[in-house]
Amino acid sequence: MNPFNYARASDVNEALALYRPGSRFIAGGTNLLDLMKENLVQPERLIDITRLPLHEITLQGNDRVRIGALVSNADLAQNPLIQARYPLLSQAILAGASPQLRNMATTGGNLLQRTRCYYFYDAGVPCNKRQPGSGCPARTGLNRIHAIFGASEQCVATHPSDMCVALAALGASIEVQGQAGSRVIDFADFHRLPEDHPERDNQLADDELIVAVELPAEGFAAHSHYLKVRDRASYAFALVSVAAALRLDGDVIREARLALGGVAHKPWRNQAVEAALIGQPVSHETFTAAAEALVKDAQPLAGNAFKVKLARRAIVRALDEAALGGPRA
Ligand SMILES: Cc1cc2nc3c(=O)[nH]c(=O)nc-3n(C[C@H](O)[C@H](O)[C@H](O)COP(=O)(O)OP(=O)(O)OC[C@H]3O[C@@H](n4cnc5c(N)ncnc54)[C@H](O)[C@@H]3O)c2cc1C
């Protein structure tokens, strides 16, 4: 590990003032410290933000819910308001990592965790995400866990978060603050596709802090489900995951949200497929047609064609469970 200096901030302005090029903010450290130990990032300064007053979950006057960036994944998943209004979010978080990791991991850090591509984590091989212009061995190498949507010649990595898939389906927004001021970014625009700049995962500038995530009042509590398919029953990242949410009027779909994880460089939504579900009856045929429409644009690699079939089945299953009001078993 390279030498670095360490500074602890007590409020947002102090954290921003401490920032200079080459610095990194550190929250739970569950991803950043691994990257440092593998010599994949070498910050000159770590700015500890864990003491910033961003640990609250609050119901706003406009009925939206504001989640401070430092709320731990464990506290967020177990919060009574989140469980009652946004069970989809709670389920997604609990499907990820382990209890110990969820105690340390924060809301802001979860959004910014890096891909789990094997080649990104191996400093001995090229990787356009780690070293722009060096190449992408995953395209022709081991690519079982990689993207089937939205990849580029430069990068086929996926975003590994579970929480973000639920936040995408719920239509969250992200409040960020930098030295130039604050701005709010729609969740759908926050993470990027790799295109020609796979080194950038999202729209956040290096000197900006995530201060909060906001959820709309509608949480689809009556009809939502998070389904995660992975190699092991726990402590594994998603091969495919689906966040499904429906608003029903009897057996007729009035609103639908579908986000997929483990399949693209960002949580994957197809709003045309969601719109086509509106007005349709709840049925296996309706859900199968939606799943077929969603996977028809998939572009699998040599090692991950199985993800297309898996995604199709997982979408139908997640929609079925959502319509029923939760998992059957
Ligand atoms: C073994 C293992 C298994 C895991 N399994 C899963 C899983 O199944 N599903 C899943 O979703 N996740 C999983 N994770 C990932 C875990 O959820 C993330 O590592 C965690 O959420 C990151 O949060 P953190 O607070 O520890 O971030 P840190 O490691 O502190 O930071 C991560 C990045 O975010 C930046 N950062 C942090 N907070 C802010 C902020 N407020 N503003 C600006 N920048 C910030 C840091 O500079 C850094 O670049 C796993 C991790 C491990 C180690």
The ligand as an SDF file (V2000), in Angstrom:
LIG
                    3D

 53 58  0  0  0  0  0  0  0  0999 V2000
  -17.1320   -9.4290    0.2180 C   0  0  0  0  0  0  0  0  0  0  0  0
  -18.1060   -8.3760   -0.2350 C   0  0  0  0  0  0  0  0  0  0  0  0
  -19.3550   -8.7670   -0.7060 C   0  0  0  0  0  0  0  0  0  0  0  0
  -20.2600   -7.7930   -1.1380 C   0  0  0  0  0  0  0  0  0  0  0  0
  -21.4710   -8.1790   -1.6220 N   0  0  0  0  0  0  0  0  0  0  0  0
  -22.3310   -7.2440   -2.1060 C   0  0  0  0  0  0  0  0  0  0  0  0
  -23.5790   -7.6090   -2.6720 C   0  0  0  0  0  0  0  0  0  0  0  0
  -23.9210   -8.7680   -2.7540 O   0  0  0  0  0  0  0  0  0  0  0  0
  -24.3990   -6.6020   -3.1260 N   0  0  0  0  0  0  0  0  0  0  0  0
  -24.0350   -5.2890   -3.0390 C   0  0  0  0  0  0  0  0  0  0  0  0
  -24.8010   -4.4180   -3.4520 O   0  0  0  0  0  0  0  0  0  0  0  0
  -22.8580   -4.9090   -2.5310 N   0  0  0  0  0  0  0  0  0  0  0  0
  -22.0060   -5.8520   -2.0690 C   0  0  0  0  0  0  0  0  0  0  0  0
  -20.7980   -5.4800   -1.5560 N   0  0  0  0  0  0  0  0  0  0  0  0
  -20.3690   -4.0960   -1.7170 C   0  0  0  0  0  0  0  0  0  0  0  0
  -20.6840   -3.2270   -0.5410 C   0  0  0  0  0  0  0  0  0  0  0  0
  -22.0780   -3.0610   -0.4450 O   0  0  0  0  0  0  0  0  0  0  0  0
  -19.9850   -1.9030   -0.8140 C   0  0  0  0  0  0  0  0  0  0  0  0
  -18.5920   -2.1310   -0.6550 O   0  0  0  0  0  0  0  0  0  0  0  0
  -20.4350   -0.8030    0.1110 C   0  0  0  0  0  0  0  0  0  0  0  0
  -21.7980   -0.5130   -0.0750 O   0  0  0  0  0  0  0  0  0  0  0  0
  -19.6230    0.4640   -0.1130 C   0  0  0  0  0  0  0  0  0  0  0  0
  -19.9660    1.4010    0.9020 O   0  0  0  0  0  0  0  0  0  0  0  0
  -18.8340    2.0290    1.8250 P   0  0  0  0  0  0  0  0  0  0  0  0
  -19.4930    3.0160    2.6930 O   0  0  0  0  0  0  0  0  0  0  0  0
  -18.0530    0.9560    2.5260 O   0  0  0  0  0  0  0  0  0  0  0  0
  -17.9610    2.7290    0.7270 O   0  0  0  0  0  0  0  0  0  0  0  0
  -16.3810    3.0900    0.7150 P   0  0  0  0  0  0  0  0  0  0  0  0
  -15.5950    1.8430    0.4840 O   0  0  0  0  0  0  0  0  0  0  0  0
  -16.0240    3.9330    1.8860 O   0  0  0  0  0  0  0  0  0  0  0  0
  -16.3530    4.0140   -0.5790 O   0  0  0  0  0  0  0  0  0  0  0  0
  -16.6340    3.5210   -1.8620 C   0  0  0  0  0  0  0  0  0  0  0  0
  -16.4280    4.6730   -2.8470 C   0  0  0  0  0  0  0  0  0  0  0  0
  -17.4010    5.6690   -2.6380 O   0  0  0  0  0  0  0  0  0  0  0  0
  -16.7880    6.9350   -2.3310 C   0  0  0  0  0  0  0  0  0  0  0  0
  -17.6970    7.5410   -1.3450 N   0  0  0  0  0  0  0  0  0  0  0  0
  -18.2440    6.9300   -0.2620 C   0  0  0  0  0  0  0  0  0  0  0  0
  -19.1790    7.7200    0.2810 N   0  0  0  0  0  0  0  0  0  0  0  0
  -19.2210    8.8480   -0.4640 C   0  0  0  0  0  0  0  0  0  0  0  0
  -20.0070   10.0350   -0.4220 C   0  0  0  0  0  0  0  0  0  0  0  0
  -20.9760   10.2230    0.4950 N   0  0  0  0  0  0  0  0  0  0  0  0
  -19.7980   10.9860   -1.3700 N   0  0  0  0  0  0  0  0  0  0  0  0
  -18.8420   10.8180   -2.3200 C   0  0  0  0  0  0  0  0  0  0  0  0
  -18.0640    9.7250   -2.3890 N   0  0  0  0  0  0  0  0  0  0  0  0
  -18.2630    8.7500   -1.4940 C   0  0  0  0  0  0  0  0  0  0  0  0
  -15.3920    6.6020   -1.8560 C   0  0  0  0  0  0  0  0  0  0  0  0
  -14.4940    7.6590   -2.1340 O   0  0  0  0  0  0  0  0  0  0  0  0
  -15.0900    5.3680   -2.6950 C   0  0  0  0  0  0  0  0  0  0  0  0
  -14.6590    5.7610   -3.9770 O   0  0  0  0  0  0  0  0  0  0  0  0
  -19.8940   -6.4120   -1.0850 C   0  0  0  0  0  0  0  0  0  0  0  0
  -18.6390   -6.0360   -0.5830 C   0  0  0  0  0  0  0  0  0  0  0  0
  -17.7450   -7.0000   -0.1630 C   0  0  0  0  0  0  0  0  0  0  0  0
  -16.4000   -6.5530    0.3610 C   0  0  0  0  0  0  0  0  0  0  0  0
  1  2  1  0
  2  3  1  0
  2 52  2  0
  3  4  2  0
  4  5  1  0
  4 50  1  0
  5  6  2  0
  6  7  1  0
  6 13  1  0
  7  8  2  0
  7  9  1  0
  9 10  1  0
 10 11  2  0
 10 12  1  0
 12 13  2  0
 13 14  1  0
 14 15  1  0
 14 50  1  0
 15 16  1  0
 16 17  1  0
 16 18  1  0
 18 19  1  0
 18 20  1  0
 20 21  1  0
 20 22  1  0
 22 23  1  0
 23 24  1  0
 24 25  2  0
 24 26  1  0
 24 27  1  0
 27 28  1  0
 28 29  2  0
 28 30  1  0
 28 31  1  0
 31 32  1  0
 32 33  1  0
 33 34  1  0
 33 48  1  0
 34 35  1  0
 35 36  1  0
 35 46  1  0
 36 37  1  0
 36 45  1  0
 37 38  2  0
 38 39  1  0
 39 40  1  0
 39 45  2  0
 40 41  1  0
 40 42  2  0
 42 43  1  0
 43 44  2  0
 44 45  1  0
 46 47  1  0
 46 48  1  0
 48 49  1  0
 50 51  2  0
 51 52  1  0
 52 53  1  0
M  END
$$$$
